[in-house]
Every structure is written in C-alpha cells, then in structure tokens.
Amino acid sequence: MTRRLFRPLPDRRRVASASILAVFLFNGFGPGFADDLRTSVLNTFKTRPLAMGGAFTSVEDDLSALDFNPAAYRLGEGPEEIRVHAFINPGGPILLLGNASRIDSWIPALSGVVQGVGCALGRFHGGIAFAGEMPAVRIRSNHPGFFDARDFGRDSNTDFGFSFHLAPKVSLGAAGEMTVREGAWRRARFGYRYGIQLRPRADLSFGMCYFDFPKGNAADRVLLERLADATLNIGAAYAPAGWLRLALDVRNVSDEGKEVVREPHVGLEIVPLRHLAIESGYFRIRGDGGETFSVGLCLLDQHAWIRPDRPHAGPRWVLRSALVESRSPAGRTRWVFLTGTLCL
C-alpha cells in the first residue's frame, strides 16, 4: 500500500523546487490579515488557473481550459468511441440546504450541483461549463461565510466550446461565453474566444488565445486574471519532470493599447506525492505597482487513493483550494477558493 501511495523520497531537484515554492509563499503571504477577505466555495472552474497565477494559456485541463484556451481543452486519453463525462459539485447539497430560502428558480439549484458536461469523440472534444461563479469586483465582496450563496445564480458565467486535435502536436479550439448579471437571463450577453495549442514535445506546449468578452462585462476578468477585452495572450508550459510543471503567460501581446500590456505571469505545479499537487503563481501589475501571489493545494483522484487495487473502477474525485493575495497601494485583498469536482 505504501509503495503505491507514495513515490520515492525527493531528490535534489524536488528539494530545489520546494525551496522555490517556499520563497513564493514567504514573500507573498506575510503575517496579519488582509484589508478585504473574499471567499468562494460555489461552482467555479477557476481554482487551478488562479492558483497558478493565471499562467494557464498553454496548460491542458477540462472545464478550466474552456475558460482560458479552448484549444487546450481535453477530457483525458481514452478510446476512440464516444465518451461522455458529467462534472458534479460534491458540495452542491450543502449549498442547496444552506441557501434554500434564497433559491427561487431551478437554474440556481441546478448550477449549484452541476458544473458541466463533456463529450469526446476521437479528435473532437466538446463541453459546457455551466454557470460558474465570477470573481468580479462587485460580486461576493462582503459575504459572511463560505457557503453564503446569496448572489450565486444571479451573477454567473457559462462557457461552451470545443477543441479539435488536427494532429498529435496541434489542436485548435473555440468557445462561446454567456454572462448573466442580476439574474437577468433574458438579457444575457455573449462573447467568444479562440486559440491554438502546439505540442512540439511531450513535455513542452505553447498556447495562444484571443478574447472578446461580452459587451458591458469587459472588466470582469481584469481583477485576478488580468485578461482584458479584445486582447491576444500567449503562454508556454514545460514539464522537466513528471512531478514538476512550469508555466509562463504574457498578457496582451497584440499591442492594441489595452489596459494590460505585455504583462508576464509565472506559475508552477509540483506533485510531490501521487495524489497531491501544490501550485503557486506570481505576477506584477504594470502601472500601479501592485502584485499578486497565489498558492493552491489539490487532492487528485481520490477514488484511486482509496481503492489502489482498482484505480479506474470509479469516478474521478478532485478537491482543490487556492489562496490569492493582491497587493496595491490601496491595501491587500485575499481570496479563498475551495472547490471540488466529481467526474462521472
């Protein structure tokens, strides 16, 4: 059992990587409380990208990739026949019970439980990330508890898109986006994004994605992700070892005079144990001297951890967390994200 759950003791490279991560944490999260604390444990697919400092344009993932670069959207390796996956929020029942008095329609109830649906058919991977929570400035700013969902369902973001793998090393993707504010579903606004991912080697990938956000919501993703409207963003990811991934993004390389101009974001992901991942990220805000540190902890594939004798016989169960601290001359803001996904 021990040999299956734990890998060999860390070598010098793992010690060096852990030291780098310790520097991020020591410099990024000092003692004391932030001026503003915001929490999220609802239906969000942004936890891993935010934990990696937004350096996610070239990183492969499922629902999170639809939100960043749909060309990197992948439902894992599998047979050629049709595969359908449902992404369930394991905290959904708690949200529904704790906010029963605030739920007045079936849409918030459904969005509290169902995170999305994906389908894979050979080289084509499609999916929808349903009604995810938006960490915008005006949303969830003064909520008293983790499971307070008074604004959930009223302010949400839905992504729907696909990736098509032209060859083992090239994939294209496109996604649409629907935003709803103040519960006005009939007045939903739409945007789109499209991108490309290149994988010249198994351990190296490059991504490029163009964003056109819904009109009136162009600033929603500037706060934590630094993604501005009508901008082209590029990224690279390199995995020098199976337990380490390095990522770099550059915002707005199109030189269109947008708010975010050529801003580098760096992130890393370390897997010291087979079912445990540690993520961290950093970026410095151009212009106002602000900076953002982030760190995340992820428990991977818990069914395989519980049943090592049958690792693929049950659903994939992932628990993620992220702590993001933004510093500016006006003060500090800390975000806490706690989310889970049960992939059926």
Secondary structure, DSSP 4 states (H G I P E B T S, - for coil): -HHHH--SPP-HHHHHHHHHHHHHHHHH--SS--SEEEEE-SS-S-HHHHHTTT--TT--BSHHHHHH-GGGB---S--SS-EEEEEE-TTHHHHHHHTGGG--SHHHHHHTTEEEEEEEETTEEEEEEEEEEP--TTSSSS-SSTT--SSTTTSEEEEEEEEEEEETTEEEEEEEEEEE-TT-GGG-EEEEEEEEEEEEETTEEEEEEEEEPPTT-TTTTTSSS-PPTTEEEEEEEEEEETTEEEEEEEE--S-S--SS-SEEEEEEEEEEETTEEEEEEEEE-TTT--EEEEEEEEE--HHHHH-TTSTTSS-EEEEEEEEEEEEETTEEEEEEEEEEEEE-
